[in-house]
Amino acid sequence: MLLTLTTALVAQLGPAAAVAEAQQVSATAGSTRPVGTVRITEGQVAEAAPGGTILYPSVTSCLTVTVRLRGGAKVGAHASLFQVPGAYRSDEILAAVKRRVGARAVTAVEVRGAVGAWHPGYFTRAVESYPEGEPVPVPTEADPQGLARAVAEGLGLPPSVRVSVEDVPDGDQTVN
């Protein structure tokens, strides 16, 4: 049954999101208690049920994007500066989040991590997509407003939805 579920998830969500979702489903299969913690590693997108927690492990040069939905669920993404094999690139991850959110109402978005290491353009063109010899934009200073705009545009959010950006130290991030 898990194989069938995973195949369906891959077709619907893409490989990285399906792996995260399958881990969540297998950890809670047959359980009637609320979902606990959903772990989202680099290049993955997953969802925590209402009351659930998201754990983003080892956030160093990454950014995390947590979309809060009406009703209490959260969709999270762990955006990596460089693509992890089999995972979403930085220029693919917001589209994956948008697909996961679907038509549900978004109440807020939180972006956290190595804000100074990220150029807003990395969400539309990944670092590894530049051919040899073509300059890659490098941030000269932190641009939280530019990152907030890039995330809002990538998710297709209306102006009424607040996107907050916070530079946080290296380490695990937990979102309740």
C-alpha positions in Angstrom: 0.0 0.0 0.0 2.8 2.4 0.8 4.4 1.7 -2.6 1.1 2.7 -4.3 0.8 5.7 -2.2 4.3 6.8 -3.0 3.8 6.4 -6.7 0.7 8.5 -6.6 2.5 11.1 -4.5 5.4 11.2 -7.0 3.0 11.8 -9.8 1.1 14.5 -7.9 3.9 16.3 -5.9 7.2 15.5 -7.4 10.0 13.3 -6.0 11.2 15.3 -3.1 7.8 16.2 -1.7 6.6 12.6 -2.2 9.5 11.3 -0.1 8.7 13.7 2.8 5.0 13.0 2.6 5.6 9.2 2.5 7.8 9.5 5.6 5.0 11.4 7.4 2.3 8.9 6.3 4.4 5.9 7.2 5.2 7.4 10.6 1.5 8.0 11.4 -0.3 5.1 9.5 -3.0 3.5 11.6 -2.7 6.3 14.2 -5.7 8.4 15.4 -3.5 10.9 17.3 -2.5 14.2 15.7 0.6 14.2 13.5 3.7 15.1 15.4 6.8 16.5 13.8 7.5 16.6 10.1 11.2 16.7 9.2 12.0 18.7 6.0 15.6 18.4 4.8 17.3 20.4 2.0 15.3 20.6 -1.2 12.2 19.1 0.2 8.6 20.3 0.6 6.2 18.8 3.1 3.1 19.6 5.2 2.4 19.5 8.9 -1.2 18.9 9.9 -2.9 21.4 12.3 -1.2 21.2 15.6 1.9 19.6 14.0 5.5 20.9 14.1 8.0 21.3 11.3 11.7 20.6 11.9 14.2 21.9 9.4 17.5 20.2 10.4 20.9 21.7 9.8 20.0 25.1 8.3 23.3 26.7 7.4 23.4 28.4 4.0 19.7 27.6 3.4 16.4 29.4 3.7 13.3 27.9 5.1 9.8 28.9 3.9 6.9 28.2 6.1 3.4 28.9 4.7 0.7 29.1 7.4 -2.7 28.0 6.2 -6.2 28.9 7.5 -7.1 26.0 9.8 -3.6 25.6 11.2 -1.8 23.4 8.7 1.7 24.5 7.5 3.5 23.8 4.3 7.2 24.0 4.5 10.2 24.1 2.2 13.9 23.9 2.9 15.5 25.8 0.1 19.2 25.0 -0.5 21.7 27.3 -2.3 22.9 24.2 -4.2 20.7 21.4 -5.4 20.7 18.2 -3.4 20.5 15.1 -5.8 16.8 14.1 -6.2 15.5 17.3 -4.5 14.1 20.6 -5.7 16.5 23.3 -6.8 16.1 26.8 -5.4 14.3 27.9 -8.6 11.8 25.0 -8.4 10.9 25.0 -4.7 8.4 27.8 -4.6 6.4 26.3 -7.4 6.3 23.0 -5.5 5.1 24.9 -2.4 2.4 26.7 -4.5 1.2 23.3 -5.8 1.1 21.8 -2.3 -0.9 24.8 -0.9 -3.3 24.7 -3.9 -6.4 26.8 -3.4 -6.2 26.9 0.4 -6.1 30.2 2.1 -2.7 31.4 3.2 -2.6 33.5 6.4 1.2 34.2 6.6 4.6 33.2 5.3 7.8 33.0 7.3 11.2 33.0 5.6 14.1 32.2 8.0 17.8 31.3 7.6 20.9 32.6 6.0 19.3 35.8 4.7 22.7 37.4 3.8 23.7 34.5 1.6 20.7 34.7 -0.6 20.1 36.8 -3.7 16.3 37.1 -4.4 17.0 35.9 -7.9 18.0 32.5 -6.7 14.3 31.7 -6.5 13.9 32.2 -10.2 17.3 31.0 -11.4 19.3 28.6 -9.3 23.0 29.0 -8.8 23.9 25.8 -10.6 21.9 26.9 -13.7 24.5 29.5 -14.7 26.9 28.2 -17.4 30.6 28.4 -16.7 31.9 31.9 -17.3 28.5 33.6 -16.7 28.6 35.6 -13.5 26.3 34.4 -10.7 24.7 37.3 -8.8 26.2 37.4 -5.3 24.5 39.4 -2.5 26.6 42.3 -1.3 24.3 42.8 1.7 21.2 41.1 3.2 18.1 41.9 1.2 15.1 40.8 3.3 12.6 43.0 1.4 13.8 41.5 -1.9 13.5 38.0 -0.5 10.0 38.7 0.8 9.0 40.0 -2.7 10.5 37.0 -4.5 8.7 34.6 -2.2 5.4 36.4 -2.5 5.7 36.5 -6.3 6.8 32.8 -6.5 3.8 31.8 -4.4 1.4 34.1 -6.2 0.3 35.7 -2.9 -2.0 38.7 -2.7 -0.5 41.8 -1.2 -2.6 41.2 2.0 -0.5 38.2 3.0 2.5 39.2 5.1 5.8 37.6 4.3 8.3 38.0 7.1 12.0 37.4 6.7 14.4 36.7 9.6 18.1 36.0 9.6 18.7 33.2 12.1 21.9 31.5 13.2 23.0 28.1 11.8 21.3 25.1 13.3 18.0 23.3 13.4 14.8 25.3 13.1 11.6 24.2 14.7 8.2 25.8 13.7 5.2 25.2 15.9 
